[in-house]
């Protein structure tokens, strides 16, 4: 049986014959209410980050929340190199800092639906507001083999010159690190929703809709998310996660 998904999302699975082998294709479509998008900027070199990591693990896709853990690399110089941090995920936090007119980047930082969110401590998924319905274009994700395709419907009521953009996020759960140096030396840290691959896609005309394709790394069986944003990649408008049966 497929992994249960939110009621607002319809999952369709079929088997396609390809010669003597069978290739599985699965698909998911956005529902009437877009999810909340929670971005956590964190690091294994930051002693105040593990509580935020544990909180993020309580957020589930089934609760209409897309949780994204972006590990950043600017703590690496303190003695422990975060194995999940990348220049791309770090650059995203700096992009958000500029968009939000922040003075500096920091960890742990929680961004809810494109806005800095400092009151996350102890919050339940049910209290996180979803993205606005009015600005959320319909979205469909499908996967065949290692290729995932996103189809974004035309956005109604937009100006002719309005552009949208988006990004792919390959997610991994249950990652564990034994930290031997730095502020968390001696700790065994567990992470969920880790963005192991972050890949923005170029803008498209909102009134015409768009599409994007991602070829997954070899052997990737993790969840794959696509987030539709404004042209600057900072304000989410729609989001969807695809988890195919293995």
N, C-alpha and C positions, 0 to 999 in steps of 0.2 A: 504494500500500500504506500502511496506517496506520503511524504511528510505533510501533516496538516498545515494549511495556510489560513490567513484571515478570511472571514466570511465574505468580505468585500472583494475578494480576489478569486477569480476562476482559474483553475489549473487544468490544462488539457494535455494529456500525454498520449502519444501514438508511437507505434513501431513501424519503421520503414525498412523494407527489404533492400539491401544493396549487395547484389551478387549473392554469394552464399552466406554473407554476414548480415547481422541486423544492427542498424544504427538508430539510437534512440533520439527522439526529438521531443522537447517539452516546451511549454509556453505558459506565460502568465500575463494577465491584463490588469490594468489599474481599475479600481472600483470607484464608487461615487465619492468617497472621501479619501483624500491623499493622507499619507502618514505624517507624523512628526519626524523631522530629520534632526538627529542629535549627533554632533561632531565633538569628539573628545580629543584634545591635543595633550599628549602625555609622553613620558619618557621613563625608562627603567633607571635612569640616573638621577631621578627626582624623588626625594624622600616623601613628599606630600602627594605623589601621584597614585600609589596603590589603593587608597580609599576610593578615588575616582574610577580606577579600573574596575574595582569590585562593584561599584554602583552601576557602571555601564553594563556589566554582565547580567544585571537583573532585568534589563530591557530586552524584550523579545519582539521579533517580527509579528508574532501572533497578536500582540497588543497594539498593532498599528503604529509601530515605531521602527524607523530605520536607524540603528545605532552604528556609528562609524568611529573606529579608534585610529587616529592618525598619530603615529609615533614620530617625534622630531629629533633632530640630531645635534642640537646646540648644547646638550648636556654631555656629549661624548667626551669632551676634553677633561672631565673631572675624574677619569679613571676607569669608567665602564662604558663600553660601546654598545648601545642599544641595537640588538640584531634586527629589529623590525623598523628602525628609522631609515628614511630615505631622503635624498635632497628634494624629491618631488613633494612628499607629504609635508616637509618643513616649509617649502616655498608656498604651499597653500595657506599655511597659517599666517605667513607674512602678507600674503595677498588679502586675507581677511582683516588683518590689522589695519592695513591702509584703507580698506573699504569702510571699516567701522571707526576710522580716525582714532585708533588707539595709539598710545605713546610707545608701547613696547609689546613684545610677545611674552607669554608666560605659560607655565604648566602648574597644575592641570587647568586647562581652559575648556569650558563646555560652551558650545555654540548651538542654540536651539533655533531652528528655522531661520538661520542666517543672522541671529542676534546673540550678543554675549549674554550668557545665562549663568549668573553666579549663585542662584538659589537652588542648585541641584541636590544638595545634601539631603538624603532621605526621601527624595521625591519618588513617587510611584509612576509607572508608565501611564496609568490612567489619568494622571493630572497634567500630562504634557499635551498641549494643544497641537492639532494637526495643521498642515499647511492650508492656506485658504482655498476653498473649492473654486472660487470664481476665476482664479488665475492658473489653475492646474490643467494643462492639456492632457488628453488621454494618452496612455503609454502602453506599449506592448513589448515584451521581451520574449525571445525564442532562442533556443539553443539546439544545434545539431552538431554532434561531434565536439570539436573544440572551438566552434565559432558561435558567438552570441550576437544576435541582432536586436537593435532597439528601433522601434517605429514610433515616432512622435507625431500625433495628430496636429492639424492646423489649429492655432490658437485663435479663438473668435474674439472680436471686439478689440483687436490690437491695431496700432498705427501701422501703415504700410512699411515703414522703415524699421520697425521693431525687430530686433534679433534676439534669439534665445541661444543658449549653449548648454553644455552638460558635461558629465564625466562618468567614467566607469570606475567601479571600486570592487576588486576581488577581495572577499572577506574570509578570514580564517578564525576558527574558534578553538578553545582548549589548548592554546600555546602556553608552554611553561618554560621559565628560565631560572636557573640557579645563579644568582648574582654574586660575584666574588669580590668586586671592588666598587668604589664609589659610595654614594649616600645610602644605597640599599644593600650593601655588602652583607652576605649571610642569609639573605631572603630568597625564598622560592616564590616567584611571581607568576601568576596565571592571568592570561588575557583572552578575551573574546572580542569578536567583531573587528579584528585587526585588519586594517587596509594593507594587504600585501602588494597590491598593484593599484596605483592611482593614475588614471589616464584621461585627461580632458579631451574633448572633441571640439572642432571648430564651430563657430556660430552658424546659424541658418535663419532664414526669414520665418518669423513666427507665424505669419499668415499662410505660409505654404506648408508648414510641417517639415519634418526632417527624419533622417535615419542615420544610424551609426552601427559599425560592426567592430567586434573585439575578438581577436584570436587568443584564446587562453594559453598560458604556459603549459608545456607538456605535463600531463598527469594531474592537471588542476580539476578537482572535484568539489571545490568550495562553493559557497554562495557567491553570486554575482549581482551587484546592484548597479542601477543606472539612475542618476539624479539629473533632472532637467533644471537649469538655472537661468538667471539673467545672462546677458552677454558677457559680463565680467566674471562669471563663475562663482559669485559670492552669495547670491540670494536663491535658495532652492524654491522651485515652484511645483515640482512633482517628483516622486521617487518610487521605485519599485525594485524588489529583490526577487531573484530567480534561484531556486534550489531544486535541481533535477534529481530524480531517484538515481541511486548508484547501483 
